[in-house]
Amino acid sequence: MAVQASREVVFDASPEAILDALADIEEVPSWSTLHRDAEVLDRYPDGRPHHVKTTVRIMGISDKEILEYHWGPNWVVWDAEETFQQRGQHCEYNLTPEGDKTRVKFDLIVDLAAPVPGFLLKRAKKMVLDVAVDRLRCRVTRNHG
């Protein structure tokens, strides 16, 4: 059961500041209400995370994920291997500079292992998007504002 969600907003920050916040994996649990822990398993030569192990909890359900990150100048993408709760996951941030601000588009596709009632799915999608965009924006502006 594939589920998609996306949100687009403008941050009062540069793409570099946003990517730096996303690359600071060890700090993600401090601003993401969904992450219980996050650990970088290995890094690219430039220091950016490559493989990351996380434990997430959403609406009382926990899952452990191994994520593979790919980085570009104005984007980051990660994919998750199969877990107990999902057959796969693909997330991406695309950043478009607009003067001294940045348009941030976040897209998520999750292939759930089991069906989830629609009302729970709607709440879960909102929680994920709130963290992925709104809480990230607070983190970025607090550190780079």
ChimeraX commands (.cxc) that place a marker at each C-alpha (Angstrom):
marker #1 position 0.00,0.00,0.00 radius 0.5
marker #1 position 1.91,3.03,-1.27 radius 0.5
marker #1 position 1.25,6.33,0.48 radius 0.5
marker #1 position 2.38,9.72,-0.84 radius 0.5
marker #1 position 2.62,13.07,0.89 radius 0.5
marker #1 position 4.25,16.38,0.03 radius 0.5
marker #1 position 4.50,19.95,1.26 radius 0.5
marker #1 position 6.11,23.07,-0.16 radius 0.5
marker #1 position 7.03,26.17,1.88 radius 0.5
marker #1 position 9.54,29.02,1.83 radius 0.5
marker #1 position 12.30,29.08,4.47 radius 0.5
marker #1 position 14.08,32.26,5.51 radius 0.5
marker #1 position 17.44,30.50,5.03 radius 0.5
marker #1 position 19.91,29.41,2.36 radius 0.5
marker #1 position 19.89,25.94,0.79 radius 0.5
marker #1 position 23.27,25.32,2.48 radius 0.5
marker #1 position 21.83,26.03,5.94 radius 0.5
marker #1 position 18.91,23.67,5.28 radius 0.5
marker #1 position 21.16,20.88,3.96 radius 0.5
marker #1 position 23.51,21.36,6.93 radius 0.5
marker #1 position 20.59,20.88,9.34 radius 0.5
marker #1 position 19.48,17.74,7.50 radius 0.5
marker #1 position 23.06,16.39,7.48 radius 0.5
marker #1 position 23.39,16.85,11.25 radius 0.5
marker #1 position 21.87,13.40,11.81 radius 0.5
marker #1 position 22.83,13.10,15.47 radius 0.5
marker #1 position 20.74,16.22,16.24 radius 0.5
marker #1 position 17.60,15.08,14.38 radius 0.5
marker #1 position 15.98,13.52,17.50 radius 0.5
marker #1 position 16.32,16.92,19.27 radius 0.5
marker #1 position 13.91,18.59,16.81 radius 0.5
marker #1 position 12.00,15.68,15.25 radius 0.5
marker #1 position 9.20,14.37,17.44 radius 0.5
marker #1 position 9.18,11.18,15.35 radius 0.5
marker #1 position 12.83,10.14,15.80 radius 0.5
marker #1 position 13.86,8.27,18.94 radius 0.5
marker #1 position 17.47,7.94,17.80 radius 0.5
marker #1 position 19.61,8.42,14.70 radius 0.5
marker #1 position 23.14,7.21,14.01 radius 0.5
marker #1 position 25.40,7.72,11.00 radius 0.5
marker #1 position 26.80,4.35,9.92 radius 0.5
marker #1 position 29.15,5.72,7.26 radius 0.5
marker #1 position 29.84,8.97,5.43 radius 0.5
marker #1 position 30.74,10.22,1.99 radius 0.5
marker #1 position 34.27,11.66,1.57 radius 0.5
marker #1 position 32.84,15.21,2.03 radius 0.5
marker #1 position 31.50,14.21,5.46 radius 0.5
marker #1 position 27.81,14.04,4.53 radius 0.5
marker #1 position 25.94,10.98,5.87 radius 0.5
marker #1 position 25.64,8.01,3.51 radius 0.5
marker #1 position 23.95,5.25,5.54 radius 0.5
marker #1 position 21.95,6.11,8.65 radius 0.5
marker #1 position 20.20,3.92,11.22 radius 0.5
marker #1 position 17.12,5.43,12.86 radius 0.5
marker #1 position 14.35,4.43,15.20 radius 0.5
marker #1 position 11.11,6.24,14.49 radius 0.5
marker #1 position 7.85,6.22,16.40 radius 0.5
marker #1 position 4.61,7.48,14.93 radius 0.5
marker #1 position 1.20,7.11,16.52 radius 0.5
marker #1 position 2.50,4.48,18.94 radius 0.5
marker #1 position 4.19,2.31,16.31 radius 0.5
marker #1 position 7.98,2.02,16.32 radius 0.5
marker #1 position 10.16,1.01,13.40 radius 0.5
marker #1 position 13.90,0.72,12.85 radius 0.5
marker #1 position 15.17,1.95,9.48 radius 0.5
marker #1 position 18.41,1.86,7.52 radius 0.5
marker #1 position 18.44,4.87,5.19 radius 0.5
marker #1 position 20.73,5.49,2.23 radius 0.5
marker #1 position 21.30,9.20,1.54 radius 0.5
marker #1 position 22.30,10.90,-1.72 radius 0.5
marker #1 position 23.22,14.60,-1.73 radius 0.5
marker #1 position 23.23,17.27,-4.41 radius 0.5
marker #1 position 23.86,21.02,-4.37 radius 0.5
marker #1 position 20.16,21.82,-3.80 radius 0.5
marker #1 position 18.62,18.48,-2.88 radius 0.5
marker #1 position 18.85,15.42,-0.68 radius 0.5
marker #1 position 17.19,12.05,-1.22 radius 0.5
marker #1 position 17.01,9.01,0.98 radius 0.5
marker #1 position 15.60,5.53,0.58 radius 0.5
marker #1 position 14.86,2.98,3.27 radius 0.5
marker #1 position 15.35,-0.74,3.06 radius 0.5
marker #1 position 12.40,-2.95,3.96 radius 0.5
marker #1 position 11.46,-2.85,7.65 radius 0.5
marker #1 position 8.85,-4.51,9.81 radius 0.5
marker #1 position 6.33,-1.72,9.08 radius 0.5
marker #1 position 7.15,-0.84,5.46 radius 0.5
marker #1 position 8.33,-2.45,2.24 radius 0.5
marker #1 position 10.21,0.69,1.28 radius 0.5
marker #1 position 10.47,4.45,1.62 radius 0.5
marker #1 position 11.65,7.28,-0.62 radius 0.5
marker #1 position 11.98,10.87,0.62 radius 0.5
marker #1 position 13.38,13.95,-1.04 radius 0.5
marker #1 position 13.94,17.60,-0.36 radius 0.5
marker #1 position 14.29,19.89,-3.38 radius 0.5
marker #1 position 15.53,23.40,-2.60 radius 0.5
marker #1 position 15.08,26.38,-4.90 radius 0.5
marker #1 position 16.84,29.64,-3.96 radius 0.5
marker #1 position 14.57,32.70,-4.10 radius 0.5
marker #1 position 16.72,35.71,-3.22 radius 0.5
marker #1 position 17.80,35.27,0.41 radius 0.5
marker #1 position 15.07,32.66,0.99 radius 0.5
marker #1 position 14.66,29.08,-0.20 radius 0.5
marker #1 position 11.59,27.28,-1.51 radius 0.5
marker #1 position 11.59,23.82,0.10 radius 0.5
marker #1 position 9.62,20.98,-1.44 radius 0.5
marker #1 position 9.44,17.75,0.57 radius 0.5
marker #1 position 8.09,14.56,-1.01 radius 0.5
marker #1 position 7.54,11.22,0.69 radius 0.5
marker #1 position 6.49,7.85,-0.67 radius 0.5
marker #1 position 6.10,4.97,1.77 radius 0.5
marker #1 position 5.08,1.46,0.76 radius 0.5
marker #1 position 3.39,0.20,3.92 radius 0.5
marker #1 position 3.62,-3.49,4.81 radius 0.5
marker #1 position -0.02,-3.59,5.98 radius 0.5
marker #1 position -3.14,-1.54,5.28 radius 0.5
marker #1 position -3.85,1.38,7.60 radius 0.5
marker #1 position -7.31,2.95,8.11 radius 0.5
marker #1 position -7.71,6.21,6.18 radius 0.5
marker #1 position -8.25,8.45,9.22 radius 0.5
marker #1 position -5.05,7.15,10.85 radius 0.5
marker #1 position -3.16,7.55,7.58 radius 0.5
marker #1 position -4.30,11.17,7.31 radius 0.5
marker #1 position -3.10,11.93,10.87 radius 0.5
marker #1 position 0.21,10.15,10.31 radius 0.5
marker #1 position 0.86,12.04,7.06 radius 0.5
marker #1 position 0.19,15.35,8.80 radius 0.5
marker #1 position 2.58,14.44,11.64 radius 0.5
marker #1 position 5.34,13.50,9.18 radius 0.5
marker #1 position 4.90,16.65,7.09 radius 0.5
marker #1 position 4.82,18.86,10.20 radius 0.5
marker #1 position 8.18,17.44,11.31 radius 0.5
marker #1 position 9.73,17.30,7.82 radius 0.5
marker #1 position 8.91,20.92,7.04 radius 0.5
marker #1 position 7.69,23.00,9.98 radius 0.5
marker #1 position 9.96,21.61,12.71 radius 0.5
marker #1 position 12.89,21.59,10.28 radius 0.5
marker #1 position 12.21,25.26,9.51 radius 0.5
marker #1 position 12.29,26.07,13.26 radius 0.5
marker #1 position 15.57,24.17,13.60 radius 0.5
marker #1 position 17.17,25.96,10.64 radius 0.5
marker #1 position 16.07,29.47,11.59 radius 0.5
marker #1 position 17.09,28.92,15.22 radius 0.5
marker #1 position 20.61,27.87,14.19 radius 0.5
marker #1 position 21.14,30.12,11.16 radius 0.5
marker #1 position 18.71,32.99,11.67 radius 0.5
marker link #1:1,2 radius 0.2
marker link #1:2,3 radius 0.2
marker link #1:3,4 radius 0.2
marker link #1:4,5 radius 0.2
marker link #1:5,6 radius 0.2
marker link #1:6,7 radius 0.2
marker link #1:7,8 radius 0.2
marker link #1:8,9 radius 0.2
marker link #1:9,10 radius 0.2
marker link #1:10,11 radius 0.2
marker link #1:11,12 radius 0.2
marker link #1:12,13 radius 0.2
marker link #1:13,14 radius 0.2
marker link #1:14,15 radius 0.2
marker link #1:15,16 radius 0.2
marker link #1:16,17 radius 0.2
marker link #1:17,18 radius 0.2
marker link #1:18,19 radius 0.2
marker link #1:19,20 radius 0.2
marker link #1:20,21 radius 0.2
marker link #1:21,22 radius 0.2
marker link #1:22,23 radius 0.2
marker link #1:23,24 radius 0.2
marker link #1:24,25 radius 0.2
marker link #1:25,26 radius 0.2
marker link #1:26,27 radius 0.2
marker link #1:27,28 radius 0.2
marker link #1:28,29 radius 0.2
marker link #1:29,30 radius 0.2
marker link #1:30,31 radius 0.2
marker link #1:31,32 radius 0.2
marker link #1:32,33 radius 0.2
marker link #1:33,34 radius 0.2
marker link #1:34,35 radius 0.2
marker link #1:35,36 radius 0.2
marker link #1:36,37 radius 0.2
marker link #1:37,38 radius 0.2
marker link #1:38,39 radius 0.2
marker link #1:39,40 radius 0.2
marker link #1:40,41 radius 0.2
marker link #1:41,42 radius 0.2
marker link #1:42,43 radius 0.2
marker link #1:43,44 radius 0.2
marker link #1:44,45 radius 0.2
marker link #1:45,46 radius 0.2
marker link #1:46,47 radius 0.2
marker link #1:47,48 radius 0.2
marker link #1:48,49 radius 0.2
marker link #1:49,50 radius 0.2
marker link #1:50,51 radius 0.2
marker link #1:51,52 radius 0.2
marker link #1:52,53 radius 0.2
marker link #1:53,54 radius 0.2
marker link #1:54,55 radius 0.2
marker link #1:55,56 radius 0.2
marker link #1:56,57 radius 0.2
marker link #1:57,58 radius 0.2
marker link #1:58,59 radius 0.2
marker link #1:59,60 radius 0.2
marker link #1:60,61 radius 0.2
marker link #1:61,62 radius 0.2
marker link #1:62,63 radius 0.2
marker link #1:63,64 radius 0.2
marker link #1:64,65 radius 0.2
marker link #1:65,66 radius 0.2
marker link #1:66,67 radius 0.2
marker link #1:67,68 radius 0.2
marker link #1:68,69 radius 0.2
marker link #1:69,70 radius 0.2
marker link #1:70,71 radius 0.2
marker link #1:71,72 radius 0.2
marker link #1:72,73 radius 0.2
marker link #1:73,74 radius 0.2
marker link #1:74,75 radius 0.2
marker link #1:75,76 radius 0.2
marker link #1:76,77 radius 0.2
marker link #1:77,78 radius 0.2
marker link #1:78,79 radius 0.2
marker link #1:79,80 radius 0.2
marker link #1:80,81 radius 0.2
marker link #1:81,82 radius 0.2
marker link #1:82,83 radius 0.2
marker link #1:83,84 radius 0.2
marker link #1:84,85 radius 0.2
marker link #1:85,86 radius 0.2
marker link #1:86,87 radius 0.2
marker link #1:87,88 radius 0.2
marker link #1:88,89 radius 0.2
marker link #1:89,90 radius 0.2
marker link #1:90,91 radius 0.2
marker link #1:91,92 radius 0.2
marker link #1:92,93 radius 0.2
marker link #1:93,94 radius 0.2
marker link #1:94,95 radius 0.2
marker link #1:95,96 radius 0.2
marker link #1:96,97 radius 0.2
marker link #1:97,98 radius 0.2
marker link #1:98,99 radius 0.2
marker link #1:99,100 radius 0.2
marker link #1:100,101 radius 0.2
marker link #1:101,102 radius 0.2
marker link #1:102,103 radius 0.2
marker link #1:103,104 radius 0.2
marker link #1:104,105 radius 0.2
marker link #1:105,106 radius 0.2
marker link #1:106,107 radius 0.2
marker link #1:107,108 radius 0.2
marker link #1:108,109 radius 0.2
marker link #1:109,110 radius 0.2
marker link #1:110,111 radius 0.2
marker link #1:111,112 radius 0.2
marker link #1:112,113 radius 0.2
marker link #1:113,114 radius 0.2
marker link #1:114,115 radius 0.2
marker link #1:115,116 radius 0.2
marker link #1:116,117 radius 0.2
marker link #1:117,118 radius 0.2
marker link #1:118,119 radius 0.2
marker link #1:119,120 radius 0.2
marker link #1:120,121 radius 0.2
marker link #1:121,122 radius 0.2
marker link #1:122,123 radius 0.2
marker link #1:123,124 radius 0.2
marker link #1:124,125 radius 0.2
marker link #1:125,126 radius 0.2
marker link #1:126,127 radius 0.2
marker link #1:127,128 radius 0.2
marker link #1:128,129 radius 0.2
marker link #1:129,130 radius 0.2
marker link #1:130,131 radius 0.2
marker link #1:131,132 radius 0.2
marker link #1:132,133 radius 0.2
marker link #1:133,134 radius 0.2
marker link #1:134,135 radius 0.2
marker link #1:135,136 radius 0.2
marker link #1:136,137 radius 0.2
marker link #1:137,138 radius 0.2
marker link #1:138,139 radius 0.2
marker link #1:139,140 radius 0.2
marker link #1:140,141 radius 0.2
marker link #1:141,142 radius 0.2
marker link #1:142,143 radius 0.2
marker link #1:143,144 radius 0.2
marker link #1:144,145 radius 0.2
view
